[in-house]
Amino acid sequence: MASEEELFASVDALLNEEPHLPPPAERARLREAAGITQARLATALTTSGC
């Protein structure tokens, strides 16, 4: 299992690549349209929700 540091490094690497992620409101809209809750996403990312 990846360490927290490795997970953050992976996310940072993704954010530095092209194309850039859509704005936060659009990401939330897409997540909600897919039926994914923040809690479920947090669990998948092994972090806590809001």
All heavy atoms as atom14 arrays in JSON, in Angstrom:
{
  "sequence": "MASEEELFASVDALLNEEPHLPPPAERARLREAAGITQARLATALTTSGC",
  "atom14_mask": [
    [1, 1, 1, 1, 1, 1, 1, 1, 0, 0, 0, 0, 0, 0],
    [1, 1, 1, 1, 1, 0, 0, 0, 0, 0, 0, 0, 0, 0],
    [1, 1, 1, 1, 1, 1, 0, 0, 0, 0, 0, 0, 0, 0],
    [1, 1, 1, 1, 1, 1, 1, 1, 1, 0, 0, 0, 0, 0],
    [1, 1, 1, 1, 1, 1, 1, 1, 1, 0, 0, 0, 0, 0],
    [1, 1, 1, 1, 1, 1, 1, 1, 1, 0, 0, 0, 0, 0],
    [1, 1, 1, 1, 1, 1, 1, 1, 0, 0, 0, 0, 0, 0],
    [1, 1, 1, 1, 1, 1, 1, 1, 1, 1, 1, 0, 0, 0],
    [1, 1, 1, 1, 1, 0, 0, 0, 0, 0, 0, 0, 0, 0],
    [1, 1, 1, 1, 1, 1, 0, 0, 0, 0, 0, 0, 0, 0],
    [1, 1, 1, 1, 1, 1, 1, 0, 0, 0, 0, 0, 0, 0],
    [1, 1, 1, 1, 1, 1, 1, 1, 0, 0, 0, 0, 0, 0],
    [1, 1, 1, 1, 1, 0, 0, 0, 0, 0, 0, 0, 0, 0],
    [1, 1, 1, 1, 1, 1, 1, 1, 0, 0, 0, 0, 0, 0],
    [1, 1, 1, 1, 1, 1, 1, 1, 0, 0, 0, 0, 0, 0],
    [1, 1, 1, 1, 1, 1, 1, 1, 0, 0, 0, 0, 0, 0],
    [1, 1, 1, 1, 1, 1, 1, 1, 1, 0, 0, 0, 0, 0],
    [1, 1, 1, 1, 1, 1, 1, 1, 1, 0, 0, 0, 0, 0],
    [1, 1, 1, 1, 1, 1, 1, 0, 0, 0, 0, 0, 0, 0],
    [1, 1, 1, 1, 1, 1, 1, 1, 1, 1, 0, 0, 0, 0],
    [1, 1, 1, 1, 1, 1, 1, 1, 0, 0, 0, 0, 0, 0],
    [1, 1, 1, 1, 1, 1, 1, 0, 0, 0, 0, 0, 0, 0],
    [1, 1, 1, 1, 1, 1, 1, 0, 0, 0, 0, 0, 0, 0],
    [1, 1, 1, 1, 1, 1, 1, 0, 0, 0, 0, 0, 0, 0],
    [1, 1, 1, 1, 1, 0, 0, 0, 0, 0, 0, 0, 0, 0],
    [1, 1, 1, 1, 1, 1, 1, 1, 1, 0, 0, 0, 0, 0],
    [1, 1, 1, 1, 1, 1, 1, 1, 1, 1, 1, 0, 0, 0],
    [1, 1, 1, 1, 1, 0, 0, 0, 0, 0, 0, 0, 0, 0],
    [1, 1, 1, 1, 1, 1, 1, 1, 1, 1, 1, 0, 0, 0],
    [1, 1, 1, 1, 1, 1, 1, 1, 0, 0, 0, 0, 0, 0],
    [1, 1, 1, 1, 1, 1, 1, 1, 1, 1, 1, 0, 0, 0],
    [1, 1, 1, 1, 1, 1, 1, 1, 1, 0, 0, 0, 0, 0],
    [1, 1, 1, 1, 1, 0, 0, 0, 0, 0, 0, 0, 0, 0],
    [1, 1, 1, 1, 1, 0, 0, 0, 0, 0, 0, 0, 0, 0],
    [1, 1, 1, 1, 0, 0, 0, 0, 0, 0, 0, 0, 0, 0],
    [1, 1, 1, 1, 1, 1, 1, 1, 0, 0, 0, 0, 0, 0],
    [1, 1, 1, 1, 1, 1, 1, 0, 0, 0, 0, 0, 0, 0],
    [1, 1, 1, 1, 1, 1, 1, 1, 1, 0, 0, 0, 0, 0],
    [1, 1, 1, 1, 1, 0, 0, 0, 0, 0, 0, 0, 0, 0],
    [1, 1, 1, 1, 1, 1, 1, 1, 1, 1, 1, 0, 0, 0],
    [1, 1, 1, 1, 1, 1, 1, 1, 0, 0, 0, 0, 0, 0],
    [1, 1, 1, 1, 1, 0, 0, 0, 0, 0, 0, 0, 0, 0],
    [1, 1, 1, 1, 1, 1, 1, 0, 0, 0, 0, 0, 0, 0],
    [1, 1, 1, 1, 1, 0, 0, 0, 0, 0, 0, 0, 0, 0],
    [1, 1, 1, 1, 1, 1, 1, 1, 0, 0, 0, 0, 0, 0],
    [1, 1, 1, 1, 1, 1, 1, 0, 0, 0, 0, 0, 0, 0],
    [1, 1, 1, 1, 1, 1, 1, 0, 0, 0, 0, 0, 0, 0],
    [1, 1, 1, 1, 1, 1, 0, 0, 0, 0, 0, 0, 0, 0],
    [1, 1, 1, 1, 0, 0, 0, 0, 0, 0, 0, 0, 0, 0],
    [1, 1, 1, 1, 1, 1, 0, 0, 0, 0, 0, 0, 0, 0]
  ],
  "atom14_positions": [
    [[0.85, -1.17, 0.0], [0.0, 0.0, 0.0], [0.9, 1.24, 0.0], [1.9, 1.29, 0.7], [-0.91, -0.03, 1.22], [-1.79, 1.17, 1.34], [-2.88, 1.03, 2.77], [-4.4, 1.46, 1.99], [0.0, 0.0, 0.0], [0.0, 0.0, 0.0], [0.0, 0.0, 0.0], [0.0, 0.0, 0.0], [0.0, 0.0, 0.0], [0.0, 0.0, 0.0]],
    [[0.5, 2.22, -0.77], [1.28, 3.45, -0.88], [1.2, 4.26, 0.41], [0.17, 4.3, 1.07], [0.78, 4.29, -2.05], [0.0, 0.0, 0.0], [0.0, 0.0, 0.0], [0.0, 0.0, 0.0], [0.0, 0.0, 0.0], [0.0, 0.0, 0.0], [0.0, 0.0, 0.0], [0.0, 0.0, 0.0], [0.0, 0.0, 0.0], [0.0, 0.0, 0.0]],
    [[2.3, 4.92, 0.73], [2.3, 5.79, 1.91], [1.57, 7.09, 1.57], [1.32, 7.4, 0.4], [3.74, 6.12, 2.32], [4.34, 6.97, 1.36], [0.0, 0.0, 0.0], [0.0, 0.0, 0.0], [0.0, 0.0, 0.0], [0.0, 0.0, 0.0], [0.0, 0.0, 0.0], [0.0, 0.0, 0.0], [0.0, 0.0, 0.0], [0.0, 0.0, 0.0]],
    [[1.22, 7.84, 2.6], [0.55, 9.13, 2.39], [1.43, 10.04, 1.53], [0.93, 10.72, 0.63], [0.24, 9.78, 3.73], [-0.56, 11.06, 3.6], [-0.98, 11.62, 4.93], [-1.65, 10.91, 5.7], [-0.62, 12.78, 5.19], [0.0, 0.0, 0.0], [0.0, 0.0, 0.0], [0.0, 0.0, 0.0], [0.0, 0.0, 0.0], [0.0, 0.0, 0.0]],
    [[2.71, 10.03, 1.79], [3.64, 10.86, 1.01], [3.63, 10.46, -0.46], [3.63, 11.33, -1.35], [5.05, 10.72, 1.59], [6.06, 11.66, 0.95], [7.42, 11.59, 1.62], [7.47, 11.61, 2.86], [8.41, 11.5, 0.88], [0.0, 0.0, 0.0], [0.0, 0.0, 0.0], [0.0, 0.0, 0.0], [0.0, 0.0, 0.0], [0.0, 0.0, 0.0]],
    [[3.6, 9.16, -0.74], [3.56, 8.69, -2.12], [2.25, 9.07, -2.8], [2.25, 9.44, -3.98], [3.74, 7.17, -2.17], [5.14, 6.72, -1.79], [5.25, 5.22, -1.59], [4.29, 4.61, -1.05], [6.29, 4.67, -1.96], [0.0, 0.0, 0.0], [0.0, 0.0, 0.0], [0.0, 0.0, 0.0], [0.0, 0.0, 0.0], [0.0, 0.0, 0.0]],
    [[1.14, 8.99, -2.05], [-0.15, 9.39, -2.62], [-0.15, 10.87, -2.99], [-0.6, 11.25, -4.07], [-1.28, 9.09, -1.63], [-1.61, 7.62, -1.41], [-2.61, 7.47, -0.27], [-2.14, 6.99, -2.68], [0.0, 0.0, 0.0], [0.0, 0.0, 0.0], [0.0, 0.0, 0.0], [0.0, 0.0, 0.0], [0.0, 0.0, 0.0], [0.0, 0.0, 0.0]],
    [[0.34, 11.72, -2.08], [0.4, 13.15, -2.38], [1.32, 13.43, -3.56], [1.02, 14.26, -4.41], [0.85, 13.95, -1.15], [-0.26, 14.19, -0.16], [-0.2, 13.64, 1.11], [-1.35, 14.97, -0.48], [-1.22, 13.85, 2.03], [-2.38, 15.2, 0.42], [-2.31, 14.64, 1.68], [0.0, 0.0, 0.0], [0.0, 0.0, 0.0], [0.0, 0.0, 0.0]],
    [[2.44, 12.73, -3.64], [3.36, 12.91, -4.77], [2.68, 12.51, -6.07], [2.86, 13.17, -7.11], [4.63, 12.09, -4.55], [0.0, 0.0, 0.0], [0.0, 0.0, 0.0], [0.0, 0.0, 0.0], [0.0, 0.0, 0.0], [0.0, 0.0, 0.0], [0.0, 0.0, 0.0], [0.0, 0.0, 0.0], [0.0, 0.0, 0.0], [0.0, 0.0, 0.0]],
    [[1.89, 11.45, -6.05], [1.16, 11.01, -7.24], [0.14, 12.06, -7.68], [0.01, 12.35, -8.87], [0.46, 9.68, -6.99], [1.39, 8.66, -6.77], [0.0, 0.0, 0.0], [0.0, 0.0, 0.0], [0.0, 0.0, 0.0], [0.0, 0.0, 0.0], [0.0, 0.0, 0.0], [0.0, 0.0, 0.0], [0.0, 0.0, 0.0], [0.0, 0.0, 0.0]],
    [[-0.58, 12.62, -6.72], [-1.56, 13.65, -7.04], [-0.85, 14.89, -7.58], [-1.28, 15.48, -8.58], [-2.43, 14.0, -5.81], [-3.27, 15.24, -6.06], [-3.3, 12.82, -5.44], [0.0, 0.0, 0.0], [0.0, 0.0, 0.0], [0.0, 0.0, 0.0], [0.0, 0.0, 0.0], [0.0, 0.0, 0.0], [0.0, 0.0, 0.0], [0.0, 0.0, 0.0]],
    [[0.24, 15.3, -6.96], [1.01, 16.45, -7.44], [1.48, 16.22, -8.87], [1.41, 17.13, -9.71], [2.21, 16.72, -6.54], [1.81, 17.32, -5.19], [0.68, 17.83, -5.08], [2.64, 17.25, -4.27], [0.0, 0.0, 0.0], [0.0, 0.0, 0.0], [0.0, 0.0, 0.0], [0.0, 0.0, 0.0], [0.0, 0.0, 0.0], [0.0, 0.0, 0.0]],
    [[1.95, 15.01, -9.17], [2.42, 14.7, -10.53], [1.26, 14.82, -11.53], [1.43, 15.37, -12.62], [3.03, 13.31, -10.58], [0.0, 0.0, 0.0], [0.0, 0.0, 0.0], [0.0, 0.0, 0.0], [0.0, 0.0, 0.0], [0.0, 0.0, 0.0], [0.0, 0.0, 0.0], [0.0, 0.0, 0.0], [0.0, 0.0, 0.0], [0.0, 0.0, 0.0]],
    [[0.08, 14.33, -11.14], [-1.09, 14.44, -12.02], [-1.45, 15.9, -12.28], [-1.78, 16.28, -13.4], [-2.29, 13.73, -11.4], [-2.31, 12.22, -11.49], [-3.47, 11.66, -10.68], [-2.4, 11.75, -12.93], [0.0, 0.0, 0.0], [0.0, 0.0, 0.0], [0.0, 0.0, 0.0], [0.0, 0.0, 0.0], [0.0, 0.0, 0.0], [0.0, 0.0, 0.0]],
    [[-1.4, 16.71, -11.23], [-1.76, 18.12, -11.38], [-0.77, 18.89, -12.24], [-1.12, 19.91, -12.82], [-1.89, 18.77, -10.0], [-3.05, 18.26, -9.15], [-2.99, 18.87, -7.76], [-4.39, 18.55, -9.8], [0.0, 0.0, 0.0], [0.0, 0.0, 0.0], [0.0, 0.0, 0.0], [0.0, 0.0, 0.0], [0.0, 0.0, 0.0], [0.0, 0.0, 0.0]],
    [[0.46, 18.41, -12.33], [1.47, 19.08, -13.14], [1.42, 18.67, -14.6], [2.1, 19.27, -15.44], [2.86, 18.81, -12.57], [3.1, 19.58, -11.29], [2.61, 20.7, -11.13], [3.83, 18.99, -10.38], [0.0, 0.0, 0.0], [0.0, 0.0, 0.0], [0.0, 0.0, 0.0], [0.0, 0.0, 0.0], [0.0, 0.0, 0.0], [0.0, 0.0, 0.0]],
    [[0.64, 17.65, -14.93], [0.52, 17.18, -16.31], [-0.56, 17.95, -17.05], [-1.41, 18.58, -16.47], [0.15, 15.69, -16.33], [1.22, 14.78, -15.82], [0.78, 13.32, -15.83], [-0.34, 13.0, -16.3], [1.56, 12.48, -15.35], [0.0, 0.0, 0.0], [0.0, 0.0, 0.0], [0.0, 0.0, 0.0], [0.0, 0.0, 0.0], [0.0, 0.0, 0.0]],
    [[-0.5, 17.84, -18.36], [-1.57, 18.38, -19.21], [-2.51, 17.24, -19.53], [-2.07, 16.1, -19.63], [-0.98, 18.92, -20.52], [-0.09, 20.15, -20.34], [-0.86, 21.39, -19.91], [-2.06, 21.49, -20.21], [-0.25, 22.25, -19.28], [0.0, 0.0, 0.0], [0.0, 0.0, 0.0], [0.0, 0.0, 0.0], [0.0, 0.0, 0.0], [0.0, 0.0, 0.0]],
    [[-3.75, 17.39, -19.74], [-4.5, 18.63, -19.55], [-4.77, 18.86, -18.07], [-4.74, 17.93, -17.28], [-5.81, 18.38, -20.29], [-6.0, 16.91, -20.22], [-4.61, 16.31, -20.22], [0.0, 0.0, 0.0], [0.0, 0.0, 0.0], [0.0, 0.0, 0.0], [0.0, 0.0, 0.0], [0.0, 0.0, 0.0], [0.0, 0.0, 0.0], [0.0, 0.0, 0.0]],
    [[-5.04, 20.1, -17.73], [-5.31, 20.45, -16.35], [-6.72, 20.0, -15.98], [-7.59, 19.87, -16.82], [-5.16, 21.95, -16.13], [-3.74, 22.4, -16.28], [-2.8, 22.21, -15.3], [-3.1, 23.02, -17.29], [-1.64, 22.67, -15.71], [-1.79, 23.17, -16.91], [0.0, 0.0, 0.0], [0.0, 0.0, 0.0], [0.0, 0.0, 0.0], [0.0, 0.0, 0.0]],
    [[-6.93, 19.8, -14.71], [-8.25, 19.42, -14.22], [-9.23, 20.58, -14.37], [-8.84, 21.75, -14.33], [-8.17, 19.04, -12.73], [-7.36, 17.79, -12.4], [-7.24, 17.65, -10.88], [-8.01, 16.56, -12.99], [0.0, 0.0, 0.0], [0.0, 0.0, 0.0], [0.0, 0.0, 0.0], [0.0, 0.0, 0.0], [0.0, 0.0, 0.0], [0.0, 0.0, 0.0]],
    [[-10.51, 20.26, -14.54], [-11.52, 21.33, -14.61], [-11.62, 22.02, -13.25], [-11.14, 21.49, -12.24], [-12.81, 20.58, -14.95], [-12.57, 19.16, -14.65], [-11.09, 18.93, -14.69], [0.0, 0.0, 0.0], [0.0, 0.0, 0.0], [0.0, 0.0, 0.0], [0.0, 0.0, 0.0], [0.0, 0.0, 0.0], [0.0, 0.0, 0.0], [0.0, 0.0, 0.0]],
    [[-12.25, 23.18, -13.22], [-12.42, 23.9, -11.96], [-13.15, 23.03, -10.92], [-13.9, 22.11, -11.28], [-13.26, 25.11, -12.35], [-13.15, 25.22, -13.83], [-12.87, 23.86, -14.35], [0.0, 0.0, 0.0], [0.0, 0.0, 0.0], [0.0, 0.0, 0.0], [0.0, 0.0, 0.0], [0.0, 0.0, 0.0], [0.0, 0.0, 0.0], [0.0, 0.0, 0.0]],
    [[-12.97, 23.34, -9.63], [-13.59, 22.55, -8.57], [-15.1, 22.35, -8.73], [-15.61, 21.25, -8.5], [-13.27, 23.32, -7.3], [-11.99, 24.03, -7.62], [-12.11, 24.39, -9.08], [0.0, 0.0, 0.0], [0.0, 0.0, 0.0], [0.0, 0.0, 0.0], [0.0, 0.0, 0.0], [0.0, 0.0, 0.0], [0.0, 0.0, 0.0], [0.0, 0.0, 0.0]],
    [[-15.82, 23.38, -9.12], [-17.28, 23.25, -9.26], [-17.63, 22.22, -10.33], [-18.57, 21.43, -10.18], [-17.91, 24.6, -9.58], [0.0, 0.0, 0.0], [0.0, 0.0, 0.0], [0.0, 0.0, 0.0], [0.0, 0.0, 0.0], [0.0, 0.0, 0.0], [0.0, 0.0, 0.0], [0.0, 0.0, 0.0], [0.0, 0.0, 0.0], [0.0, 0.0, 0.0]],
    [[-16.88, 22.21, -11.41], [-17.13, 21.24, -12.49], [-16.75, 19.83, -12.05], [-17.45, 18.87, -12.36], [-16.35, 21.64, -13.74], [-16.5, 20.68, -14.9], [-17.91, 20.6, -15.5], [-18.82, 21.33, -15.06], [-18.1, 19.78, -16.4], [0.0, 0.0, 0.0], [0.0, 0.0, 0.0], [0.0, 0.0, 0.0], [0.0, 0.0, 0.0], [0.0, 0.0, 0.0]],
    [[-15.67, 19.69, -11.28], [-15.3, 18.37, -10.76], [-16.39, 17.84, -9.85], [-16.75, 16.67, -9.91], [-13.95, 18.44, -10.03], [-12.79, 18.73, -10.96], [-11.45, 18.47, -10.33], [-11.21, 19.13, -9.07], [-10.53, 20.26, -8.91], [-10.01, 20.86, -9.96], [-10.35, 20.77, -7.71], [0.0, 0.0, 0.0], [0.0, 0.0, 0.0], [0.0, 0.0, 0.0]],
    [[-16.94, 18.72, -9.0], [-18.02, 18.3, -8.1], [-19.25, 17.89, -8.9], [-19.89, 16.88, -8.61], [-18.37, 19.43, -7.13], [0.0, 0.0, 0.0], [0.0, 0.0, 0.0], [0.0, 0.0, 0.0], [0.0, 0.0, 0.0], [0.0, 0.0, 0.0], [0.0, 0.0, 0.0], [0.0, 0.0, 0.0], [0.0, 0.0, 0.0], [0.0, 0.0, 0.0]],
    [[-19.58, 18.66, -9.93], [-20.73, 18.34, -10.77], [-20.55, 16.97, -11.43], [-21.46, 16.15, -11.44], [-20.94, 19.42, -11.84], [-22.22, 19.22, -12.65], [-22.26, 20.12, -13.89], [-21.31, 19.71, -14.9], [-21.44, 18.63, -15.7], [-22.48, 17.84, -15.58], [-20.54, 18.36, -16.62], [0.0, 0.0, 0.0], [0.0, 0.0, 0.0], [0.0, 0.0, 0.0]],
    [[-19.37, 16.72, -11.97], [-19.09, 15.44, -12.62], [-19.14, 14.29, -11.62], [-19.69, 13.22, -11.92], [-17.72, 15.49, -13.31], [-17.63, 16.41, -14.51], [-16.18, 16.6, -14.92], [-18.46, 15.88, -15.66], [0.0, 0.0, 0.0], [0.0, 0.0, 0.0], [0.0, 0.0, 0.0], [0.0, 0.0, 0.0], [0.0, 0.0, 0.0], [0.0, 0.0, 0.0]],
    [[-18.58, 14.5, -10.43], [-18.6, 13.46, -9.38], [-20.03, 13.14, -9.0], [-20.43, 11.97, -8.93], [-17.8, 13.94, -8.16], [-17.83, 12.95, -6.99], [-17.15, 13.49, -5.77], [-17.54, 14.82, -5.35], [-18.7, 15.13, -4.75], [-19.58, 14.2, -4.5], [-18.96, 16.36, -4.4], [0.0, 0.0, 0.0], [0.0, 0.0, 0.0], [0.0, 0.0, 0.0]],
    [[-20.83, 14.18, -8.79], [-22.22, 13.98, -8.41], [-23.02, 13.32, -9.53], [-23.85, 12.45, -9.28], [-22.85, 15.31, -8.0], [-22.28, 15.85, -6.7], [-22.63, 17.3, -6.43], [-23.35, 17.92, -7.25], [-22.17, 17.83, -5.41], [0.0, 0.0, 0.0], [0.0, 0.0, 0.0], [0.0, 0.0, 0.0], [0.0, 0.0, 0.0], [0.0, 0.0, 0.0]],
    [[-22.76, 13.71, -10.77], [-23.46, 13.11, -11.92], [-23.14, 11.62, -12.03], [-23.96, 10.84, -12.49], [-23.08, 13.84, -13.21], [0.0, 0.0, 0.0], [0.0, 0.0, 0.0], [0.0, 0.0, 0.0], [0.0, 0.0, 0.0], [0.0, 0.0, 0.0], [0.0, 0.0, 0.0], [0.0, 0.0, 0.0], [0.0, 0.0, 0.0], [0.0, 0.0, 0.0]],
    [[-21.95, 11.24, -11.59], [-21.55, 9.83, -11.61], [-22.08, 9.07, -10.4], [-21.89, 7.86, -10.3], [-20.02, 9.73, -11.68], [0.0, 0.0, 0.0], [0.0, 0.0, 0.0], [0.0, 0.0, 0.0], [0.0, 0.0, 0.0], [0.0, 0.0, 0.0], [0.0, 0.0, 0.0], [0.0, 0.0, 0.0], [0.0, 0.0, 0.0], [0.0, 0.0, 0.0]],
    [[-22.71, 9.79, -9.47], [-23.27, 9.15, -8.29], [-22.23, 8.79, -7.24], [-22.44, 7.89, -6.44], [0.0, 0.0, 0.0], [0.0, 0.0, 0.0], [0.0, 0.0, 0.0], [0.0, 0.0, 0.0], [0.0, 0.0, 0.0], [0.0, 0.0, 0.0], [0.0, 0.0, 0.0], [0.0, 0.0, 0.0], [0.0, 0.0, 0.0], [0.0, 0.0, 0.0]],
    [[-21.13, 9.52, -7.23], [-20.05, 9.25, -6.28], [-20.1, 10.31, -5.18], [-20.0, 11.5, -5.44], [-18.67, 9.27, -6.97], [-18.64, 8.21, -8.06], [-17.56, 9.06, -5.96], [-17.41, 8.29, -8.95], [0.0, 0.0, 0.0], [0.0, 0.0, 0.0], [0.0, 0.0, 0.0], [0.0, 0.0, 0.0], [0.0, 0.0, 0.0], [0.0, 0.0, 0.0]],
    [[-20.26, 9.86, -3.94], [-20.29, 10.79, -2.82], [-18.87, 11.19, -2.43], [-17.9, 10.5, -2.77], [-20.96, 10.16, -1.59], [-20.15, 9.06, -1.15], [-22.37, 9.69, -1.89], [0.0, 0.0, 0.0], [0.0, 0.0, 0.0], [0.0, 0.0, 0.0], [0.0, 0.0, 0.0], [0.0, 0.0, 0.0], [0.0, 0.0, 0.0], [0.0, 0.0, 0.0]],
    [[-18.76, 12.29, -1.7], [-17.44, 12.7, -1.21], [-16.87, 11.64, -0.28], [-15.67, 11.37, -0.3], [-17.53, 14.04, -0.49], [-17.67, 15.21, -1.42], [-17.66, 16.53, -0.69], [-18.11, 16.64, 0.44], [-17.14, 17.55, -1.35], [0.0, 0.0, 0.0], [0.0, 0.0, 0.0], [0.0, 0.0, 0.0], [0.0, 0.0, 0.0], [0.0, 0.0, 0.0]],
    [[-17.73, 11.03, 0.53], [-17.26, 9.99, 1.46], [-16.7, 8.79, 0.7], [-15.66, 8.25, 1.07], [-18.41, 9.56, 2.37], [0.0, 0.0, 0.0], [0.0, 0.0, 0.0], [0.0, 0.0, 0.0], [0.0, 0.0, 0.0], [0.0, 0.0, 0.0], [0.0, 0.0, 0.0], [0.0, 0.0, 0.0], [0.0, 0.0, 0.0], [0.0, 0.0, 0.0]],
    [[-17.39, 8.38, -0.36], [-16.91, 7.25, -1.16], [-15.58, 7.58, -1.83], [-14.67, 6.75, -1.88], [-17.97, 6.87, -2.2], [-17.63, 5.66, -3.01], [-18.79, 5.26, -3.87], [-18.36, 4.32, -4.89], [-18.95, 4.15, -6.04], [-20.03, 4.84, -6.34], [-18.48, 3.29, -6.91], [0.0, 0.0, 0.0], [0.0, 0.0, 0.0], [0.0, 0.0, 0.0]],
    [[-15.46, 8.79, -2.35], [-14.22, 9.21, -2.98], [-13.1, 9.27, -1.95], [-11.98, 8.81, -2.21], [-14.4, 10.58, -3.64], [-13.21, 11.13, -4.4], [-12.75, 10.2, -5.5], [-13.54, 12.5, -4.96], [0.0, 0.0, 0.0], [0.0, 0.0, 0.0], [0.0, 0.0, 0.0], [0.0, 0.0, 0.0], [0.0, 0.0, 0.0], [0.0, 0.0, 0.0]],
    [[-13.39, 9.79, -0.76], [-12.39, 9.85, 0.31], [-11.91, 8.46, 0.67], [-10.72, 8.23, 0.88], [-12.96, 10.57, 1.52], [0.0, 0.0, 0.0], [0.0, 0.0, 0.0], [0.0, 0.0, 0.0], [0.0, 0.0, 0.0], [0.0, 0.0, 0.0], [0.0, 0.0, 0.0], [0.0, 0.0, 0.0], [0.0, 0.0, 0.0], [0.0, 0.0, 0.0]],
    [[-12.84, 7.5, 0.74], [-12.47, 6.12, 1.06], [-11.57, 5.57, -0.04], [-10.56, 4.92, 0.26], [-13.73, 5.26, 1.2], [-14.5, 5.75, 2.3], [-13.38, 3.81, 1.45], [0.0, 0.0, 0.0], [0.0, 0.0, 0.0], [0.0, 0.0, 0.0], [0.0, 0.0, 0.0], [0.0, 0.0, 0.0], [0.0, 0.0, 0.0], [0.0, 0.0, 0.0]],
    [[-11.91, 5.82, -1.29], [-11.09, 5.33, -2.4], [-9.69, 5.93, -2.38], [-8.72, 5.29, -2.77], [-11.77, 5.65, -3.73], [0.0, 0.0, 0.0], [0.0, 0.0, 0.0], [0.0, 0.0, 0.0], [0.0, 0.0, 0.0], [0.0, 0.0, 0.0], [0.0, 0.0, 0.0], [0.0, 0.0, 0.0], [0.0, 0.0, 0.0], [0.0, 0.0, 0.0]],
    [[-9.59, 7.16, -1.89], [-8.29, 7.84, -1.83], [-7.61, 7.63, -0.48], [-6.56, 8.23, -0.23], [-8.47, 9.34, -2.09], [-8.98, 9.69, -3.49], [-9.25, 11.18, -3.58], [-8.0, 9.25, -4.56], [0.0, 0.0, 0.0], [0.0, 0.0, 0.0], [0.0, 0.0, 0.0], [0.0, 0.0, 0.0], [0.0, 0.0, 0.0], [0.0, 0.0, 0.0]],
    [[-8.19, 6.81, 0.35], [-7.71, 6.52, 1.7], [-7.44, 7.78, 2.51], [-6.4, 7.96, 3.1], [-6.45, 5.61, 1.69], [-5.38, 6.29, 1.03], [-6.72, 4.29, 1.01], [0.0, 0.0, 0.0], [0.0, 0.0, 0.0], [0.0, 0.0, 0.0], [0.0, 0.0, 0.0], [0.0, 0.0, 0.0], [0.0, 0.0, 0.0], [0.0, 0.0, 0.0]],
    [[-8.43, 8.66, 2.51], [-8.38, 9.89, 3.29], [-9.73, 10.06, 3.97], [-10.57, 9.18, 3.89], [-8.01, 11.1, 2.4], [-7.85, 12.24, 3.22], [-9.04, 11.37, 1.33], [0.0, 0.0, 0.0], [0.0, 0.0, 0.0], [0.0, 0.0, 0.0], [0.0, 0.0, 0.0], [0.0, 0.0, 0.0], [0.0, 0.0, 0.0], [0.0, 0.0, 0.0]],
    [[-9.96, 11.17, 4.61], [-11.25, 11.39, 5.25], [-12.07, 12.37, 4.42], [-11.52, 13.11, 3.61], [-11.06, 11.94, 6.67], [-10.39, 13.17, 6.61], [0.0, 0.0, 0.0], [0.0, 0.0, 0.0], [0.0, 0.0, 0.0], [0.0, 0.0, 0.0], [0.0, 0.0, 0.0], [0.0, 0.0, 0.0], [0.0, 0.0, 0.0], [0.0, 0.0, 0.0]],
    [[-13.37, 12.37, 4.63], [-14.26, 13.28, 3.92], [-14.14, 14.69, 4.45], [-13.28, 14.99, 5.28], [0.0, 0.0, 0.0], [0.0, 0.0, 0.0], [0.0, 0.0, 0.0], [0.0, 0.0, 0.0], [0.0, 0.0, 0.0], [0.0, 0.0, 0.0], [0.0, 0.0, 0.0], [0.0, 0.0, 0.0], [0.0, 0.0, 0.0], [0.0, 0.0, 0.0]],
    [[-15.03, 15.56, 3.99], [-15.0, 16.97, 4.37], [-14.85, 17.17, 5.82], [-15.31, 17.06, 6.74], [-16.23, 17.68, 3.87], [-16.32, 17.74, 2.09], [0.0, 0.0, 0.0], [0.0, 0.0, 0.0], [0.0, 0.0, 0.0], [0.0, 0.0, 0.0], [0.0, 0.0, 0.0], [0.0, 0.0, 0.0], [0.0, 0.0, 0.0], [0.0, 0.0, 0.0]]
  ]
}
